[in-house]
Amino acid sequence: MIDNLQLFSTGKIYRWDAVQDISLPKPFFYFNPTPEELEVFRKNNYILPVKVKNTGCLYDNTFTWGILKPSSNIPNCRPNFFNKTGYYTITLRTLWAGYPDNLGEYEIYTSDNLIDKIDCQMRNTMAINKCGCGNNCGCKNCPTMINAKYKLCKDLNDNIIKENFEVFKKCNNKQLYIILLILIVIILFMTFKK
């Protein structure tokens, strides 16, 4: 995760659910954001560090990346629901571990120039590898820029996996068996779906 995170806002979670992401389900929650929260997400490409608390579940007190979407898009197209409630969703970049005991609260974190820090990591990688087109231009289509983005995403995902592993180490055996059973069902479903 990024250094020097600062608490930006907190709020109430109204509902939990899961959404299928590429291969494994991810948890997401509904909330009613303030205009300031929407603006800080917009400035950061709709992804920010998030911490959940007071759910009585594995999600508590662990930083993860949260991706903001209107509830009209996640988990599926539901414009009437969004128009009625005004809820947005934050999808957590962690594994679905079931519905929590309590709805809990969320905390949104930011850092000065968060996007600039991510871009800086990419530029540092570019400076080390040089630009693939020979002009050291950093163009988005050159192989080095693509590799830099891949490396940054891989580093972020590795950090998320490490953080999730720490969360799952806290699980009791019953919770682990439930998670394993869910994973087995998903794998079997995907296998027989083909």
C-alpha positions as CSV (number, residue, x, y, z in Angstrom):
1,M,0.0,0.0,0.0
2,I,1.1,3.6,-0.4
3,D,3.0,5.3,2.5
4,N,1.6,8.3,4.5
5,L,-2.1,7.5,4.1
6,Q,-4.4,9.9,5.8
7,L,-8.0,9.3,6.9
8,F,-10.3,11.2,4.5
9,S,-13.8,10.2,5.6
10,T,-15.8,7.6,7.4
11,G,-19.4,6.4,7.0
12,K,-22.1,3.8,7.4
13,I,-22.3,0.6,5.3
14,Y,-25.9,-0.1,4.2
15,R,-25.6,-3.6,2.7
16,W,-23.0,-6.2,1.6
17,D,-22.8,-8.4,-1.4
18,A,-20.4,-10.2,-3.8
19,V,-19.6,-9.6,-7.4
20,Q,-17.9,-12.1,-9.8
21,D,-14.5,-10.7,-10.8
22,I,-12.6,-12.4,-13.6
23,S,-12.2,-15.6,-11.5
24,L,-13.2,-15.2,-7.9
25,P,-16.0,-13.3,-6.1
26,K,-15.1,-10.0,-4.5
27,P,-17.0,-8.3,-1.7
28,F,-18.6,-5.0,-2.1
29,F,-20.7,-2.8,0.0
30,Y,-23.3,-0.1,-0.6
31,F,-23.0,3.4,0.9
32,N,-24.3,6.9,0.4
33,P,-21.2,9.0,-0.4
34,T,-20.9,12.7,0.2
35,P,-20.1,15.0,-2.7
36,E,-16.5,15.3,-1.3
37,E,-16.1,11.6,-1.3
38,L,-17.2,11.4,-4.9
39,E,-14.8,14.1,-5.8
40,V,-11.8,12.5,-4.1
41,F,-12.6,9.2,-5.8
42,R,-12.9,11.0,-9.2
43,K,-9.5,12.7,-8.7
44,N,-8.0,9.3,-8.0
45,N,-9.4,7.4,-11.0
46,Y,-12.2,5.9,-8.8
47,I,-9.8,3.7,-6.7
48,L,-8.6,4.5,-3.2
49,P,-7.4,2.7,-0.1
50,V,-10.3,1.6,2.1
51,K,-10.6,0.1,5.6
52,V,-13.7,-1.6,7.0
53,K,-14.4,-1.8,10.7
54,N,-17.0,-3.2,13.2
55,T,-18.3,-5.9,10.9
56,G,-17.2,-8.8,13.2
57,C,-15.7,-10.4,10.2
58,L,-12.4,-11.0,8.4
59,Y,-12.8,-7.7,6.5
60,D,-12.2,-5.6,9.7
61,N,-9.2,-3.4,10.0
62,T,-7.4,-4.4,6.9
63,F,-6.4,-1.9,4.2
64,T,-7.4,-2.9,0.6
65,W,-8.0,-1.0,-2.6
66,G,-11.6,0.0,-3.0
67,I,-13.2,0.7,-6.4
68,L,-16.1,3.1,-6.6
69,K,-19.1,2.4,-8.9
70,P,-22.7,3.6,-8.9
71,S,-25.1,0.9,-7.8
72,S,-26.8,1.2,-11.2
73,N,-23.7,-0.7,-12.6
74,I,-22.7,-3.1,-9.8
75,P,-23.6,-5.9,-9.5
76,N,-25.6,-5.5,-12.7
77,C,-27.6,-2.8,-14.6
78,R,-30.2,-1.4,-12.1
79,P,-30.8,2.2,-12.8
80,N,-34.1,2.3,-10.9
81,F,-32.4,1.1,-7.7
82,F,-29.7,3.8,-8.0
83,N,-32.3,6.5,-8.8
84,K,-34.3,5.4,-5.7
85,T,-31.4,5.1,-3.2
86,G,-28.5,7.1,-4.5
87,Y,-26.2,4.3,-3.3
88,Y,-22.8,3.7,-4.7
89,T,-20.7,0.6,-4.2
90,I,-17.1,0.1,-3.2
91,T,-15.7,-3.2,-4.4
92,L,-12.9,-4.4,-2.2
93,R,-9.8,-6.0,-3.9
94,T,-9.9,-9.0,-1.5
95,L,-11.5,-12.4,-1.6
96,W,-15.2,-12.8,-0.6
97,A,-15.4,-14.4,2.8
98,G,-19.1,-14.3,3.2
99,Y,-21.6,-11.9,4.7
100,P,-20.3,-10.2,7.8
101,D,-22.1,-10.4,11.2
102,N,-22.7,-6.6,11.2
103,L,-22.9,-4.0,8.4
104,G,-20.1,-1.9,10.0
105,E,-18.5,1.3,8.8
106,Y,-16.0,2.2,6.1
107,E,-13.0,4.5,6.2
108,I,-11.6,6.1,3.0
109,Y,-8.0,7.0,3.0
110,T,-6.0,9.2,0.7
111,S,-2.5,10.6,0.4
112,D,-1.1,13.8,-1.1
113,N,-0.8,13.3,-4.8
114,L,-1.8,9.6,-4.7
115,I,-2.1,9.3,-8.5
116,D,1.2,11.2,-8.9
117,K,2.9,8.6,-6.6
118,I,1.6,5.7,-8.7
119,D,2.7,7.6,-11.9
120,C,6.1,8.2,-10.4
121,Q,6.5,4.5,-9.7
122,M,5.8,3.9,-13.4
123,R,8.2,6.7,-14.5
124,N,11.0,5.3,-12.3
125,T,10.5,1.9,-13.9
126,M,10.6,3.7,-17.3
127,A,13.9,5.5,-16.4
128,I,15.5,2.2,-15.4
129,N,14.3,0.3,-18.5
130,K,14.4,3.1,-21.1
131,C,11.6,3.6,-23.6
132,G,11.0,0.7,-26.0
133,C,10.6,3.0,-29.0
134,G,14.1,4.4,-28.6
135,N,13.1,8.0,-27.9
136,N,12.7,7.6,-24.1
137,C,9.3,9.2,-24.5
138,G,7.2,7.0,-22.2
139,C,4.5,6.6,-24.8
140,K,1.7,4.4,-23.6
141,N,2.0,1.9,-26.5
142,C,5.7,1.1,-26.2
143,P,6.7,-2.3,-24.7
144,T,8.5,-0.6,-21.8
145,M,5.5,1.4,-20.7
146,I,3.3,-1.6,-20.9
147,N,5.8,-3.6,-18.8
148,A,5.9,-0.7,-16.3
149,K,2.2,-0.7,-15.9
150,Y,2.2,-4.5,-15.6
151,K,4.9,-4.4,-13.0
152,L,3.1,-1.7,-11.0
153,C,-0.2,-3.7,-11.1
154,K,1.7,-6.9,-10.2
155,D,3.3,-5.1,-7.2
156,L,0.0,-3.8,-6.1
157,N,-1.7,-7.2,-6.5
158,D,1.2,-8.9,-4.6
159,N,0.7,-6.4,-1.7
160,I,-3.1,-7.2,-1.8
161,I,-2.4,-10.9,-1.7
162,K,0.0,-10.5,1.2
163,E,-2.6,-8.5,3.1
164,N,-5.3,-11.0,2.3
165,F,-3.1,-13.8,3.5
166,E,-2.8,-12.1,6.8
167,V,-6.6,-11.8,7.0
168,F,-7.1,-15.4,6.2
169,K,-4.5,-16.5,8.8
170,K,-6.9,-15.0,11.4
171,C,-9.8,-17.3,10.2
172,N,-11.0,-20.1,12.4
173,N,-11.3,-23.6,10.8
174,K,-15.1,-23.2,10.1
175,Q,-14.5,-20.1,8.1
176,L,-11.7,-21.6,6.1
177,Y,-13.8,-24.7,5.3
178,I,-16.6,-22.4,4.1
179,I,-14.2,-20.4,1.9
180,L,-12.6,-23.5,0.5
181,L,-16.1,-25.0,-0.3
182,I,-17.0,-21.8,-2.1
183,L,-13.8,-21.9,-4.1
184,I,-14.4,-25.6,-5.0
185,V,-17.9,-24.9,-6.2
186,I,-16.7,-21.9,-8.3
187,I,-14.0,-24.0,-9.9
188,L,-16.4,-26.9,-10.6
189,F,-19.0,-24.5,-12.0
190,M,-16.3,-22.9,-14.3
191,T,-15.1,-26.3,-15.4
192,F,-18.5,-27.7,-16.3
193,K,-19.6,-24.4,-17.9
194,K,-17.1,-25.0,-20.7
